[in-house]
Amino acid sequence: MSAQAVAEGGPEPVGGRGTATGGHEQAVGEGTAAGQRHVDRQARATVGHMDGYEEQAYYRPLWIEEPARRRRLPDPVRTSAVRAVLIIAVTLIQAVIAFLSTLAESWLAFPMVLSSVASTVVATWAALDVWVTRQVWNQRNGVVSEPSSTARTLRRERRRARRQARATERAQERIRRQGGTGQLSHP
């Protein structure tokens, strides 16, 4: 870590290549309370040593989470995409084995070529399955700006059912507030 990064508020190197003491830094006794020293607004634990305090290494996190740029794929589409990637990977491995065994004039060449052809058909189907699954999901759940969209009809039906449930709930509440008058039997 450079001195410029430390001056800008970045983590100070401890126990790495940037220290002159071969990986150990001595904490000076002034202001050290209860074995803690604050450096660059970060508390670092210290361990007792014979001639003072030895500071433990500062560990940076392995990764820093960033907000996703794109939304996550829907679960059915993700499942079919993973399946397609695995099938395509197996197909490529089979093709390479078929090619190498053909070069080596091995008996394994003919069965591997046949299985590679069959796997290519299956891999094509898997790739088409991803596309079809995505289209179906978009048609059912997505926002498609076509008048014939199934998603719009489903949303309309759900809204109608919610309105009906709210109206029924209001009617029941009204009956309860009135003390049951006008009701033939209790639920």
Buried (B, 14 or more C-beta within 10 A) or exposed (E): BEEEEBEEEEBBBBBEEEBEEEEEBEBEEEEBEEEEBEBEEEEBEBEEEEEEBBBEEBEEEEEEEEEEEEEEBBEBBEBBBEBBBEBBEBBBEBBEBBBEBBEEEEEEBEEBBEBBEEBBEBBBEBBEBBEEBBEBBBBBBBEBEEEEBBBBEEEEEEEEEEEEEEEEEEEEEEBEEEEEEEEEEEE
